[in-house]
Amino acid sequence: MRDDVRQWLASASSVAGDWPVEALLARKGDTTVSVVLPALNEGETVGTIVELIRESLMDCDEPVVDELVVLDSGSTDDTARSAEAAGATVLHRDDVLPGIVASVGKGEAMWRAVAATHGDIVVFIDADLRSFTPAYVSGLLGPLLANPEVQLVKAVYERPYVDGDSVVEAGGGRVTELVARPLLNLHWPELSGVIQPLAGEYAARRTLLERVPFPYGYGVELALLIDTLDLFGLGAIAQVDLGVRVHRHHDERKLGRMAAQIMRTAMVRLERSGRAQLHHELGTTLDQFERSAGGFTAKTYAVSAHERPPLVDVPEYSSAAARARAEHSPDRA
């Protein structure tokens, strides 16, 4: 490991227990915090997560969280109903920036969620967690409230693979270990100390989130990590150990489609930053094969090549943000 990465790992890593709520409140001041759960058919888990956040971090004399939003990406189950009943503000993807036709994908949901919220700090929590505790939120907030130089805080955790009664320690995170970590070590060695580069739990300053593009799909986490490095340097990134993460797992074919999006996101950034030059156009599809009675059958999936622009460059967002600032201004008559 490089010396600079080793030094960063020692100085920028902490555990959730280092950031008790009392310490956060002492530092919070006028800083506002939004928590966002991007959700698609997560009715089994989203309500419990919302309840825990409200009970521990919102419905108290001194709230840590000021806004809690579930961004529904078109669920067909009771995700929206469960989240609303538990106390979240539920917004449908299509209702945010309605003048811009919505697409599908996690990054799309997150981009619209940033546009729909108002907090100075935005905390993203995946809605399929079965191991969630309020320390996920408070831990991620700690470095941002303690150090104004920090822009992005990533979660760190163990990811066991749970299938019924079967548990494989460290069996989760297959795309991380097989795709993301090798890419970062090869092309962005400064980021080789980031333990969970694809973690869906992280917190960032709004001023950062407004300045970066958002890939439509699963490349969004890697994109945010690399773009933060390019904008602010390694010292702007921190990581917090949240313990163990248990969530819904995907089969290998879906993981393959995720991996393709992540690889494409990385290659675009390699060329954009000048770290590498591509001499061919990147593909936008992935062929996968399934065995049938007549042999193997190919199915082609799209690999999204699109990214949403930085929100500061979106007129609809700029107008909405200006109105929100005016409405919350202490000088407003």
Long-range contacts (C-beta under 8 A, 24 or more apart in sequence): 1-192, 1-193, 2-189, 2-190, 2-192, 4-190, 4-234, 5-189, 5-190, 5-192, 5-193, 5-234, 6-193, 8-193, 8-234, 8-235, 9-193, 12-143, 12-150, 12-235, 12-237, 12-238, 12-239, 13-156, 13-238, 13-239, 13-240, 13-241, 14-139, 14-142, 14-143, 14-238, 14-239, 14-240, 14-241, 15-139, 15-240, 15-241, 16-135, 16-136, 16-138, 16-139, 16-142, 16-240, 16-241, 16-242, 16-243, 17-135, 17-139, 18-139, 18-142, 18-240, 19-138, 19-139, 19-141, 19-142, 19-143, 19-146, 19-240, 20-138, 21-56, 21-57, 21-64, 21-138, 23-142, 24-64, 24-138, 24-141, 24-142, 24-145, 25-62, 25-64, 27-145, 27-146, 28-64, 28-145, 31-120, 31-121, 31-145, 32-66, 32-67, 32-118, 32-119, 32-120, 32-121, 33-64, 33-65, 33-66, 33-67, 33-119, 33-120, 33-121, 33-122, 33-123, 33-141, 34-65, 34-66, 34-67, 34-68, 34-69, 34-117, 34-118, 34-119, 34-121, 34-122, 34-123, 35-65, 35-67, 35-68, 35-69, 35-122, 35-123, 35-125, 35-137, 36-69, 36-70, 36-71, 36-110, 36-113, 36-114, 36-117, 36-122, 36-123, 36-124, 36-125, 37-68, 37-69, 37-70, 37-71, 37-83, 37-88, 37-124, 37-125, 37-126, 37-127, 38-71, 38-73, 38-106, 38-109, 38-110, 38-113, 38-124, 38-126, 38-127, 39-70, 39-71, 39-72, 39-73, 39-75, 39-79, 39-83, 39-127, 40-72, 40-73, 40-74, 40-75, 40-79, 40-109, 40-127, 41-75, 41-76, 41-77, 41-79, 42-75, 42-77, 42-79, 42-127, 42-128, 43-75, 43-77, 43-78, 43-79, 43-81, 43-82, 45-127, 45-128, 45-129, 45-130, 45-132, 46-70, 46-79, 46-82, 46-83, 46-86, 46-88, 46-127, 47-82, 47-83, 47-85, 47-86, 48-86, 48-132, 49-125, 49-127, 49-129, 49-132, 50-82, 50-83, 50-86, 50-87, 50-88, 51-86, 51-87, 52-132, 52-133, 52-134, 53-134, 53-137, 54-86, 54-87, 54-88, 56-134, 57-134, 57-137, 57-138, 58-87, 64-137, 64-138, 64-141, 65-123, 65-137, 66-119, 67-117, 67-118, 67-119, 69-113, 69-116, 69-117, 70-127, 71-96, 71-109, 71-110, 71-112, 71-113, 71-116, 73-104, 73-106, 73-108, 73-109, 74-104, 79-127, 91-116, 97-314, 97-316, 97-317, 97-320, 99-316, 100-314, 100-316, 103-216, 103-304, 103-306, 104-216, 104-217, 105-215, 105-216, 105-217, 105-218, 105-220, 105-304, 106-217, 106-218, 106-220, 107-214, 107-215, 107-216, 107-217, 107-218, 107-219, 107-220, 107-223, 107-307, 107-308, 108-214, 108-216, 108-217, 108-308, 110-214, 110-220, 111-214, 111-308, 111-311, 114-206, 114-209, 114-210, 114-311, 115-311, 115-314, 115-317, 115-320, 118-324, 118-328, 119-206, 120-205, 120-206, 121-145, 121-203, 121-204, 121-205, 121-206, 122-203, 122-204, 122-205, 122-206, 122-209, 123-201, 123-202, 123-203, 124-200, 124-201, 124-202, 124-203, 125-200, 125-201, 126-200, 126-201, 126-247, 128-247, 128-248, 129-201, 129-245, 129-246, 129-247, 130-246, 130-247, 130-248, 131-243, 131-244, 131-245, 131-246, 131-247, 133-243, 135-242, 135-243, 136-201, 136-242, 139-240, 139-241, 139-242, 140-201, 140-202, 140-203, 140-240, 140-242, 141-203, 142-240, 143-238, 143-240, 144-203, 144-204, 144-205, 144-238, 147-238, 149-235, 149-236, 150-235, 150-236, 150-237, 150-238, 151-204, 151-205, 151-207, 151-208, 151-228, 151-231, 151-232, 151-236, 151-237, 152-202, 152-203, 152-204, 152-205, 152-208, 152-224, 152-225, 152-228, 152-236, 152-237, 152-238, 153-202, 153-203, 153-204, 153-237, 153-238, 153-239, 153-240, 154-194, 154-195, 154-196, 154-197, 154-199, 154-201, 154-202, 154-225, 154-237, 154-238, 154-239, 154-240, 155-196, 155-199, 155-200, 155-201, 155-202, 155-239, 155-240, 155-242, 155-245, 156-195, 156-196, 156-199, 156-239, 156-240, 156-241, 156-242, 157-196, 157-199, 157-241, 157-242, 157-243, 157-244, 157-245, 158-243, 158-244, 158-245, 159-196, 159-244, 159-245, 160-244, 160-246, 161-249, 162-246, 162-249, 163-249, 172-245, 172-247, 172-249, 173-198, 174-255, 175-255, 175-258, 175-259, 175-262, 178-259, 179-259, 179-262, 179-263, 180-222, 180-262, 183-222, 183-262, 183-263, 183-266, 187-266, 187-270, 187-275, 187-276, 188-226, 188-229, 188-275, 190-229, 190-234, 191-225, 191-226, 191-229, 191-234, 191-237, 194-225, 194-237, 194-239, 195-239, 196-239, 197-221, 197-222, 197-225, 198-222, 198-262, 201-242, 201-245, 204-228, 208-232, 209-311, 210-310, 210-311, 210-312, 210-317, 211-310, 211-312, 212-310, 213-307, 213-308, 213-309, 213-310, 214-307, 214-308, 215-261, 215-265, 215-304, 215-306, 215-307, 215-308, 216-304, 216-306, 216-307, 216-308, 217-258, 217-261, 217-304, 218-257, 218-258, 218-261, 218-262, 219-261, 219-262, 219-264, 219-265, 219-266, 219-304, 220-265, 222-262, 222-265, 222-266, 223-265, 223-269, 223-307, 226-266, 226-269, 226-273, 227-269, 230-269, 230-273, 253-288, 256-286, 256-288, 257-286, 257-288, 257-301, 257-303, 260-286, 260-301, 260-303, 261-303, 261-304, 264-303, 264-304, 264-305, 268-307
